[in-house]
Amino acid sequence: MNMASFAKDPEIQKHRWLILVAVCLFTFMSTLDGSIVNIALPVMSKDLAIPMNQAEWVVSIYLIVICALLLLFGKLGDSFGKIRIFKIGSILFTIGSLLCGFNSGLVFLLIARSVQAIGAAMTMSTNNGIITEVFPFNERGRALGTIGSFVALGSIAGPGVGGLILAHLNWGYIFLINVPVGIVAIILGIKILPKDITLSKQKIDKVGAILFAIVMVTLFAGIFLGQEIGFLKPVILGLFIVALLAMISFIRIELRIDKPILDLRIFKNANFSISIFCAFLIFVANFFFNVISPFYLENARGLAANYAGYALMTFPIVQVIVAPISGAVSDKIGPELLTFIGLILISISQIGYMMVGLNTPLWIFMFFVGLVGFGNGVFQAPNNSIVMNSVEVKDLGIAGGINALAREFGMIIGISVATTVLFSAMSHTAGHTVTSYVPAHPELFISGMHVAFMVSLAICLVATVITGVRVLRKPLTK
């Protein structure tokens, strides 16, 4: 059986859009839970009577566990069924969300967040593969575009949604809101998700899975702890050395064995590698915006948190509208040119951010927020199509896992690099170390913001040039 099996089954085709809804609900919730907690950290810190740096681990542990497990669950999906893994993940995520809602101390919350993250990793690593199998080729771009919309909505809507919940309810409801939605999605999934048909039943490369998890845990623990205590501390350097040694061992083992957890030959496919790399770069750039824009609106411009949240929602709302349209267009004309156009628009928006100041009319700033949403909408769906269409059916799960990993990795690197660049630039201008917003000197922040968006523009231009070269070469290789 192959992809055509689902595409030719009339019962499955009748329910294909409902299948998309069930998959998108968990995609939205699992990405939302990576960003929604940030806004609640000061409240959680006070309520749990813990310092802010300990509260930040509620965010960090979620991202670390997801990154450590995405490849494993992608491979398990290929071996034992993507839909089976997705269903188990949706149940675990909902249980984890329920447990997170209990105010039972930091340790219990971190364990509950880990359960939630395991479920999220299971759904994230299989969602694109399920949709690629279920939808016929001529509708696949639109379907993957819709998933891309929900990823964008989840990853950037966190502060806005979290702010609205906290205005009326306690912080536990940030997690509890997932439970009724999760139950609806689980029931929908039980009724309409088909049985898996593409099973490789391969043995899982346990050593590779463990080494990859060690790489992710030590690397990201080093990044998160390094931001708190400094990157030159022996414990941080030790974590990075362990990550490097584990990575070298992982690559050597994966190249030697027959059935690796990550078949590195998949990266010989230029279309796949370019699209994954560009997706990673754009998520890094998006999280520069995510980190810096609330400071700009709330601190520098004095907007109330809820109004700042509404302004920032322009990004996901525009992307949600544009992405399915871009996917539908890519089904007709091909995805390469659209990815290039999307990247140009994202790059222009970064130039706009570099030019705004304390007295710039807010509608101009919001225009650029909308433009980055438009650019992402045009870029993400066709890029996902290239990724998922460039691999064999047996590798759909692992391709989906790598795609999700690029996104989560981009988020973490984006947050880390953005804060480092912002405060380094502010320190350089001030002539002394600055580690937070300085209320009396908003011009310090504006100068740091301009430098940060200059770096973000450079990141976007790398992706734009690489994709532009692919577009120019494509006619020559036909």
C-alpha positions as CSV (number, residue, x, y, z in Angstrom):
1,M,0.0,0.0,0.0
2,N,1.2,3.6,-0.6
3,M,-0.1,7.1,-0.4
4,A,-2.5,6.5,-3.2
5,S,-4.3,4.0,-0.9
6,F,-5.7,6.8,1.4
7,A,-6.1,9.1,-1.6
8,K,-8.3,6.6,-3.4
9,D,-10.4,5.4,-0.4
10,P,-13.8,7.2,-0.8
11,E,-14.6,6.9,3.0
12,I,-11.4,8.6,4.0
13,Q,-11.7,11.2,1.3
14,K,-15.2,12.0,2.5
15,H,-13.8,12.9,5.9
16,R,-10.4,14.3,4.8
17,W,-11.2,17.9,5.9
18,L,-12.5,16.7,9.3
19,I,-9.2,14.7,9.6
20,L,-7.4,18.0,8.9
21,V,-9.4,19.8,11.7
22,A,-8.5,17.1,14.3
23,V,-4.8,17.3,13.3
24,C,-4.8,21.1,13.3
25,L,-6.4,21.3,16.8
26,F,-3.5,19.5,18.4
27,T,-0.9,21.3,16.1
28,F,-2.3,24.6,17.4
29,M,-2.4,23.6,21.1
30,S,1.0,22.0,21.1
31,T,2.7,25.0,19.5
32,L,0.6,27.5,21.6
33,D,1.9,25.8,24.8
34,G,5.5,26.6,23.8
35,S,4.7,30.4,23.9
36,I,1.7,31.0,26.1
37,V,3.4,30.3,29.4
38,N,5.9,33.2,29.0
39,I,3.4,35.9,29.8
40,A,2.3,34.0,33.0
41,L,5.8,33.5,34.4
42,P,5.8,36.5,36.8
43,V,2.4,35.4,38.2
44,M,3.5,31.8,38.5
45,S,6.8,32.8,40.2
46,K,4.8,34.8,42.8
47,D,2.1,32.2,43.3
48,L,4.5,29.2,43.6
49,A,7.0,31.3,45.7
50,I,10.0,30.6,43.4
51,P,12.5,32.9,41.8
52,M,11.9,33.9,38.2
53,N,14.9,31.8,36.8
54,Q,13.3,28.7,38.3
55,A,9.9,29.6,36.8
56,E,11.5,29.9,33.3
57,W,12.1,26.1,33.4
58,V,8.4,25.6,32.9
59,V,9.0,26.9,29.4
60,S,12.4,25.4,28.9
61,I,11.6,21.8,29.9
62,Y,8.7,21.7,27.4
63,L,10.9,22.8,24.5
64,I,13.8,20.5,25.5
65,V,11.7,17.4,25.8
66,I,10.0,18.0,22.5
67,C,13.3,18.5,20.7
68,A,14.8,15.4,22.3
69,L,11.9,13.1,21.2
70,L,10.8,14.5,17.8
71,L,13.1,12.2,15.7
72,L,12.2,9.1,17.8
73,F,8.5,9.6,17.4
74,G,8.9,10.4,13.7
75,K,10.6,7.1,13.2
76,L,8.1,5.2,15.4
77,G,5.4,6.7,13.2
78,D,7.0,5.3,10.1
79,S,7.6,1.9,11.7
80,F,4.3,1.4,13.7
81,G,1.9,3.9,12.3
82,K,1.7,7.7,12.3
83,I,-2.0,7.7,13.2
84,R,-1.4,5.4,16.2
85,I,1.4,7.6,17.5
86,F,-0.7,10.7,16.9
87,K,-3.7,9.3,18.8
88,I,-1.5,8.3,21.8
89,G,0.2,11.7,21.7
90,S,-3.1,13.5,21.8
91,I,-4.3,11.6,24.9
92,L,-0.9,12.2,26.7
93,F,-1.0,15.9,25.8
94,T,-4.5,16.3,27.2
95,I,-3.6,14.4,30.4
96,G,-0.5,16.5,30.8
97,S,-2.5,19.7,30.3
98,L,-4.9,18.6,33.1
99,L,-2.0,17.9,35.5
100,C,-0.4,21.2,34.7
101,G,-3.5,23.0,35.8
102,F,-3.1,21.7,39.4
103,N,-1.2,24.1,41.6
104,S,0.9,21.5,43.3
105,G,4.4,23.0,43.3
106,L,7.2,23.4,40.8
107,V,8.4,19.7,40.7
108,F,4.9,18.4,40.0
109,L,4.4,21.1,37.3
110,L,7.7,20.3,35.6
111,I,6.8,16.5,35.5
112,A,3.3,17.4,34.1
113,R,4.9,19.7,31.5
114,S,7.2,16.8,30.5
115,V,4.1,14.5,30.0
116,Q,2.5,17.3,28.0
117,A,5.7,17.7,25.9
118,I,5.9,13.9,25.2
119,G,2.4,14.1,23.8
120,A,3.2,17.3,21.8
121,A,6.3,15.6,20.3
122,M,4.1,12.6,19.2
123,T,1.6,14.9,17.5
124,M,4.1,17.3,16.0
125,S,6.3,14.6,14.4
126,T,3.3,12.8,12.7
127,N,0.9,15.6,11.7
128,N,2.5,16.5,8.3
129,G,2.9,12.9,7.4
130,I,-0.7,12.0,8.1
131,I,-1.9,14.9,6.0
132,T,0.5,14.1,3.2
133,E,-0.9,10.5,3.1
134,V,-4.6,11.5,3.4
135,F,-4.8,14.3,0.8
136,P,-4.4,13.8,-2.9
137,F,-1.5,15.5,-4.5
138,N,-3.5,18.4,-6.0
139,E,-4.9,19.4,-2.6
140,R,-1.8,18.7,-0.5
141,G,-0.4,22.2,-0.6
142,R,-3.6,23.8,0.7
143,A,-3.8,21.2,3.5
144,L,-0.2,21.6,4.5
145,G,-0.7,25.4,4.3
146,T,-3.6,25.1,6.8
147,I,-1.4,23.2,9.2
148,G,1.3,25.9,8.7
149,S,-1.3,28.5,9.6
150,F,-2.1,26.7,12.9
151,V,1.6,26.3,13.7
152,A,2.0,30.1,13.2
153,L,-1.1,30.9,15.1
154,G,0.0,28.7,18.0
155,S,3.6,29.9,18.1
156,I,2.9,33.6,18.0
157,A,-0.6,33.9,19.6
158,G,0.6,32.8,23.0
159,P,1.1,36.2,24.6
160,G,-2.2,37.5,23.3
161,V,-4.3,34.4,24.4
162,G,-2.3,34.1,27.7
163,G,-3.0,37.8,28.5
164,L,-6.7,37.4,27.9
165,I,-6.9,34.3,30.2
166,L,-4.8,35.9,33.0
167,A,-7.0,39.0,32.9
168,H,-10.0,36.9,34.1
169,L,-8.7,33.6,35.5
170,N,-5.7,32.2,37.4
171,W,-2.6,30.8,35.6
172,G,-3.8,27.2,35.8
173,Y,-6.4,27.9,33.1
174,I,-3.6,28.5,30.6
175,F,-3.2,24.7,30.6
176,L,-6.7,23.7,31.5
177,I,-8.1,25.4,28.4
178,N,-6.5,22.5,26.4
179,V,-8.5,19.8,28.1
180,P,-12.0,20.3,26.6
181,V,-10.5,21.1,23.2
182,G,-8.3,18.0,23.5
183,I,-11.3,15.8,24.4
184,V,-13.2,17.0,21.4
185,A,-10.2,16.4,19.1
186,I,-9.6,12.9,20.6
187,I,-13.3,11.9,20.0
188,L,-13.2,13.4,16.5
189,G,-9.9,11.4,15.9
190,I,-11.4,8.1,17.2
191,K,-14.4,8.5,14.8
192,I,-12.7,9.7,11.6
193,L,-8.9,8.9,11.6
194,P,-8.3,5.8,9.5
195,K,-6.2,2.8,10.4
196,D,-2.5,3.0,9.5
197,I,-1.5,1.3,6.2
198,T,2.1,2.5,5.6
199,L,4.1,0.5,8.2
200,S,7.7,-0.3,7.8
201,K,7.9,-2.2,11.1
202,Q,11.6,-1.5,11.3
203,K,13.6,-2.0,14.5
204,I,14.2,1.3,16.2
205,D,17.8,2.5,16.5
206,K,17.8,2.9,20.3
207,V,21.5,4.0,20.6
208,G,20.9,6.7,18.0
209,A,17.7,7.9,19.8
210,I,19.5,8.1,23.2
211,L,22.5,9.9,21.7
212,F,20.3,12.4,19.9
213,A,18.3,13.0,23.1
214,I,21.6,13.6,25.0
215,V,22.6,16.2,22.3
216,M,19.3,18.1,22.6
217,V,19.1,18.0,26.4
218,T,22.8,19.1,27.0
219,L,22.8,21.7,24.2
220,F,19.6,23.4,25.2
221,A,20.2,23.1,29.0
222,G,23.6,24.8,28.3
223,I,21.9,27.6,26.3
224,F,19.1,28.2,28.9
225,L,21.4,28.0,31.9
226,G,24.2,30.0,30.1
227,Q,21.8,32.9,29.7
228,E,21.2,32.9,33.4
229,I,24.7,32.4,34.8
230,G,27.0,33.2,31.8
231,F,28.3,31.0,29.0
232,L,31.9,30.8,30.3
233,K,31.1,29.0,33.5
234,P,32.7,25.5,33.7
235,V,29.3,23.7,34.0
236,I,28.0,25.4,30.8
237,L,31.2,24.6,28.9
238,G,30.9,21.0,30.2
239,L,27.4,20.7,28.9
240,F,28.4,22.0,25.4
241,I,31.4,19.6,25.3
242,V,29.0,16.7,26.2
243,A,26.6,17.9,23.4
244,L,29.5,18.0,20.9
245,L,30.9,14.6,21.8
246,A,27.4,13.0,21.7
247,M,26.7,14.7,18.3
248,I,30.0,13.3,16.8
249,S,29.1,9.8,18.2
250,F,25.6,10.1,16.8
251,I,26.7,11.0,13.3
252,R,29.3,8.2,13.2
253,I,26.8,5.6,14.4
254,E,24.1,6.8,12.0
255,L,26.4,6.6,9.0
256,R,27.4,3.0,10.0
257,I,24.2,1.1,10.8
258,D,21.5,-0.2,8.4
259,K,18.4,1.3,9.9
260,P,19.4,4.6,11.7
261,I,17.0,6.8,13.7
262,L,18.0,9.5,11.2
263,D,19.1,8.4,7.8
264,L,21.5,11.2,7.1
265,R,21.3,10.4,3.3
266,I,17.9,12.2,3.4
267,F,20.0,15.4,3.5
268,K,21.6,14.5,0.1
269,N,18.2,15.6,-1.3
270,A,18.9,19.2,-2.1
271,N,15.2,20.3,-2.1
272,F,14.7,18.7,1.3
273,S,17.8,20.2,2.9
274,I,17.4,23.7,1.5
275,S,13.7,23.8,2.6
276,I,14.5,22.6,6.1
277,F,17.4,25.0,6.5
278,C,15.3,28.0,5.3
279,A,12.4,27.0,7.6
280,F,14.9,27.0,10.5
281,L,16.3,30.4,9.6
282,I,12.8,32.0,9.3
283,F,11.7,30.6,12.7
284,V,14.9,32.1,14.1
285,A,13.9,35.5,12.6
286,N,10.3,35.2,13.7
287,F,11.4,34.8,17.3
288,F,13.6,37.9,17.1
289,F,10.2,39.6,16.5
290,N,8.5,37.6,19.2
291,V,11.1,38.6,21.9
292,I,11.6,42.3,20.9
293,S,8.1,43.5,19.8
294,P,6.5,43.3,23.3
295,F,9.3,45.4,24.8
296,Y,8.8,47.9,22.0
297,L,5.0,48.2,22.4
298,E,4.7,47.9,26.1
299,N,7.9,49.4,27.5
300,A,9.1,51.9,24.8
301,R,5.6,53.0,23.6
302,G,3.7,52.5,26.9
303,L,0.9,50.3,25.5
304,A,-1.2,48.2,27.9
305,A,-0.4,44.5,27.7
306,N,-3.8,43.6,26.2
307,Y,-3.5,46.3,23.5
308,A,0.0,45.2,22.7
309,G,-1.3,41.6,22.4
310,Y,-4.0,42.7,20.0
311,A,-1.5,44.6,17.8
312,L,0.8,41.5,17.7
313,M,-2.1,39.3,16.7
314,T,-2.0,41.0,13.3
315,F,0.9,38.6,12.4
316,P,-0.9,35.3,13.0
317,I,-4.3,36.5,11.7
318,V,-2.8,37.6,8.4
319,Q,-0.8,34.4,8.1
320,V,-3.8,32.2,8.9
321,I,-5.7,33.8,6.0
322,V,-2.8,33.8,3.5
323,A,-1.3,30.3,4.1
324,P,-4.1,28.1,2.8
325,I,-4.5,30.5,-0.3
326,S,-0.7,30.2,-0.9
327,G,-0.9,26.4,-0.5
328,A,-3.8,26.3,-3.0
329,V,-1.8,28.4,-5.5
330,S,1.3,26.3,-5.0
331,D,-0.8,23.2,-5.9
332,K,-1.4,24.9,-9.3
333,I,1.9,26.7,-10.1
334,G,4.5,24.8,-8.0
335,P,5.9,25.9,-4.7
336,E,9.5,27.2,-5.5
337,L,8.6,30.7,-6.7
338,L,6.1,31.3,-3.8
339,T,8.7,30.4,-1.2
340,F,11.1,33.0,-2.8
341,I,8.3,35.7,-2.9
342,G,7.4,35.0,0.8
343,L,11.1,35.3,1.9
344,I,11.4,38.7,0.0
345,L,8.4,40.0,1.9
346,I,9.7,38.8,5.3
347,S,13.1,40.5,4.5
348,I,11.3,43.8,3.7
349,S,9.5,43.6,7.0
350,Q,12.8,43.3,8.9
351,I,14.0,46.5,7.1
352,G,10.8,48.2,8.3
353,Y,11.5,47.2,11.9
354,M,15.0,48.6,11.6
355,M,13.5,52.0,10.8
356,V,10.8,52.4,13.4
357,G,11.4,54.6,16.4
358,L,9.7,56.0,19.5
359,N,7.6,58.5,17.4
360,T,6.7,56.2,14.5
361,P,2.9,56.1,14.0
362,L,1.7,52.7,15.3
363,W,-0.1,51.9,12.1
364,I,3.2,51.9,10.3
365,F,4.6,49.4,12.8
366,M,1.5,47.3,12.4
367,F,1.8,47.4,8.6
368,F,5.2,45.7,9.0
369,V,3.7,43.2,11.5
370,G,1.0,42.4,8.9
371,L,3.7,42.2,6.2
372,V,5.8,39.6,8.1
373,G,2.5,37.6,8.6
374,F,1.8,37.8,4.9
375,G,5.3,36.8,3.9
376,N,5.2,33.8,6.3
377,G,1.8,32.8,5.0
378,V,3.2,32.8,1.4
379,F,6.4,31.0,2.4
380,Q,5.4,28.3,4.9
381,A,2.8,26.3,3.0
382,P,4.8,25.8,-0.2
383,N,8.0,25.2,1.8
384,N,6.2,22.4,3.8
385,S,5.0,20.9,0.5
386,I,8.6,20.8,-0.9
387,V,9.8,19.1,2.4
388,M,7.0,16.4,2.4
389,N,6.9,15.8,-1.4
390,S,10.7,15.4,-1.7
391,V,10.9,12.2,0.4
392,E,9.6,8.6,-0.1
393,V,6.4,7.5,1.7
394,K,8.4,5.3,4.1
395,D,10.3,8.5,5.3
396,L,7.2,10.8,5.8
397,G,7.3,10.4,9.6
398,I,11.0,11.2,9.9
399,A,10.6,14.1,7.4
400,G,7.8,15.5,9.5
401,G,9.9,15.1,12.7
402,I,12.8,16.9,11.1
403,N,10.5,19.7,9.9
404,A,9.1,20.1,13.4
405,L,12.6,20.0,14.9
406,A,13.7,22.8,12.6
407,R,10.8,24.9,13.9
408,E,11.5,24.2,17.6
409,F,15.2,24.6,17.2
410,G,14.6,27.9,15.4
411,M,12.4,29.1,18.3
412,I,15.0,28.3,20.9
413,I,18.0,29.8,18.9
414,G,15.9,32.8,18.0
415,I,14.9,33.6,21.6
416,S,18.5,33.1,22.8
417,V,20.3,35.0,20.0
418,A,17.7,37.9,20.0
419,T,18.1,38.5,23.8
420,T,21.9,38.2,23.6
421,V,22.2,40.6,20.6
422,L,19.6,43.1,22.0
423,F,21.3,43.4,25.4
424,S,24.8,43.4,24.0
425,A,24.0,46.2,21.6
426,M,22.2,48.2,24.5
427,S,25.3,47.6,26.7
428,H,27.6,48.8,23.9
429,T,25.6,52.0,23.5
430,A,25.3,52.6,27.2
431,G,29.0,51.9,27.9
432,H,28.1,49.5,30.7
433,T,26.4,46.1,31.1
434,V,22.6,46.2,30.5
435,T,20.5,43.1,31.1
436,S,16.9,44.4,31.0
437,Y,14.9,47.4,29.7
438,V,16.0,50.7,31.1
439,P,12.8,52.8,31.8
440,A,14.6,56.2,31.9
441,H,16.4,55.6,28.6
442,P,14.0,54.2,25.9
443,E,16.5,55.4,23.2
444,L,18.9,52.7,24.5
445,F,16.4,50.0,23.7
446,I,15.6,51.5,20.2
447,S,19.3,51.4,19.3
448,G,19.6,47.8,20.5
449,M,16.4,46.9,18.6
450,H,17.7,48.3,15.4
451,V,20.9,46.2,15.7
452,A,18.9,43.0,16.5
453,F,16.7,43.5,13.5
454,M,19.8,44.1,11.4
455,V,21.0,40.6,12.4
456,S,17.5,39.2,11.8
457,L,17.5,40.8,8.3
458,A,20.9,39.1,7.6
459,I,19.4,35.8,8.6
460,C,16.4,36.3,6.3
461,L,18.6,37.4,3.4
462,V,20.6,34.1,3.7
463,A,17.4,32.1,3.3
464,T,16.2,34.4,0.4
465,V,19.5,34.1,-1.6
466,I,19.6,30.3,-1.2
467,T,15.9,30.0,-2.3
468,G,16.5,32.5,-5.1
469,V,19.4,30.4,-6.5
470,R,17.0,27.3,-6.4
471,V,14.3,29.2,-8.3
472,L,16.9,30.3,-11.0
473,R,18.3,26.8,-11.4
474,K,15.0,25.0,-11.6
475,P,14.3,25.5,-15.3
476,L,17.8,24.3,-16.1
477,T,17.3,21.0,-14.4
478,K,13.9,20.2,-16.0
